[in-house]
Amino acid sequence: MSKNMKGLIIGVANDQSIASGCARILYADRAEIALTYLNDKAKPYVEPIAKAVNAPILMPLDVCNPQQFDALFAAIKEKWGKLDFLIHSVAFAPINDLHGRVTDCSLEGFAKALDISCHSFIRCCKAAEPLMVDGGSIMAMTYYGSEKVIPNYNMMGVVKAALEVAVRYIAAELGPKSIRVNAISPGPIMTRAASGITQFDEMIKQAAEKAPIKEPLTIEHVGELAAFLVSEKSRLITGQIIHIDGGYSITG
């Protein structure tokens, strides 16, 4: 990877989050990285990661806050004048809707989950497009629960399915500008976000038992895939949902 690569990673929550694994691997590959944190409560957990990767930009971003959103991309334009890659690792569903049946989910809960988990990705793509003057790579994070019914994943499976469809359509729209758009679908990894899913530890156990490759999945493995998707080696890969799960998703 060229050491001149400039990228934005949205969704770092702490040093165990998938986004932080991506940040560390990409930094090791000589990329320059901008990071965001959700709010003042989250900032102390993200600051050490920003320091470890020498992030020249660390800004607050609630994806539902238009002012913060605009300020972030304005700062990137001022600092770099371009953007080579963007990783969106943001998802949310109200706990009552997440833990209940899809049949019973509220309109308000569904709309909020769809806005934060899917439409914020669309907004990121729109903001990144004019900055990707030399082409680029945009990634979202998804999960196998978008394709098959996974117990307790519930409404988030529906929302992730919408995200994956958005990836395909945006890939088609931005492809003529050499902007690649893909989704990474990791197997279960115990992160703070995942802890909100009922019996997530059982999901990890089942995945470990069924996956053909038994090596435990880590956030660094996901980061290595992200680094490949940033690199020129992936220049003809776009609109794909790429599983990294030891083969768990092929076992049915």
Secondary structure, DSSP 4 states (H G I P E B T S, - for coil): --TT-EEEEE---STTSHHHHHHHHHHHTT-EEEEEESSTTTHHHHHHHHHHTT-SEEEE--TT-HHHHHHHHHHHHHHTS--SEEEE------HHHHHS-GGG--HHHHHHHHIIIIIHHHHHHHHHGGG-TT-EEEEEE--GGGTS--TTTTHHHHHHHHHHHHHHHHHHHHGGGTEEEEEEEE-----TTGGGSTTHHHHHHHHHHH-SS-SPP-HHHHHHHHHHHHSGGGTT--S-EEEESTTGGG--
